[in-house]
Amino acid sequence: MSGGRLGNEDIQAATVRQVAMLMAAAAITAPKSGGQLFLAGKPDFLETVIADDPSGLRELAGWLRARGKERREAIWFRDAEVAEAAGAILFIGLAPHWYPPGYDCGACGYATCAEYLHFTRTLRAESDELEFSGPTCNLRDIDLGVAVGSAAKTAAIHSIDCRCQTRVAAAARKLGIITAEIAVALTLS
């Protein structure tokens, strides 16, 4: 920036960052099972993180390329290019302290949420080394989808290109950028 004037790159970077913040707000306030996000004493079970530092984006791309080489799959290299070229990436995921809504709906295969938590504890701990930890509550997966959809809608309203990607989110999880057990990365430009 010279002489108080903003160039296109300055405007683009500031706009993408501002819209990413609006997207995070849309994700957090999107409807959730039972409206539990707003009940007194209930912790937020979503994690939102914005990554827009070029060196961090390069680190994500490097991890994705290494995974692509390891797996011999071209899709990882494509996602590496997208991550590296993004103006910012918004990660939305289920925080490690997420909890089921207590509906005892049975969608997970267990009669109650308490049974689900008890019988899946070992599976969840053992799956931590995988790209995402699981199993997760079906209703919380739906809540995550609603949050991602609300964020993507916000990007569209503000004319920001947005792509939803799980491999980029897996890279962020493995690099410690996010702590979410399952997440989606929304790459923005």
C-alpha positions, 0 to 999 in steps of 0.5 A: 500500500502506498500513498494511502491507496489500497491495491487489488491484492490488499482489498482481496486479502482483507475482504476474504478475511472479513468474509471468513469471519462472517462465515464462521459466525454463520456456522456457529449460529446455524441451527443445531439439534435441539438448539443446544448451542444456546442453552445455558451451561452447554459448551459450543461443540463446533470449532472454527479456525481461519488460516490465512498465513501464506506459510501456513497454507504452504505447510498444508500443501506440503502435507497434502503432497506428501500424502498424495505421494504416499497413497499415489493418488492425484487428488491430494496434489490437486487439493495441495494446489488449491490450499496453497492458492487460497486467500484463506481457509475456514475450518469447521469441525466437531470439537474434541469435547462435542456431545450427542444431543441426548435425543436417544434417536438410535440413528447410531445403532445404540438405543441411547446416547449414553450407550453410544458414548460408552460403547464407542469410547475405545473405537474413538480413541483407537481411531485418533491416528486416522484422518478423522476420529470416529464414530461420531453421532449422526445428528452432530454430523448433520449439525456439522453439515448445516454449519458448513452449508450456512458458511458456504451460503455466506461466502456466496452472498459476498461473492467469495469463491468457496470450495468444501474439502475434507482432505485439507481438513485432515491435513490441518488436523494432522498438523495441529492447526485444528483439534476437531475430530471431524472437519471440513475446510472451506477454501476461499478466494 
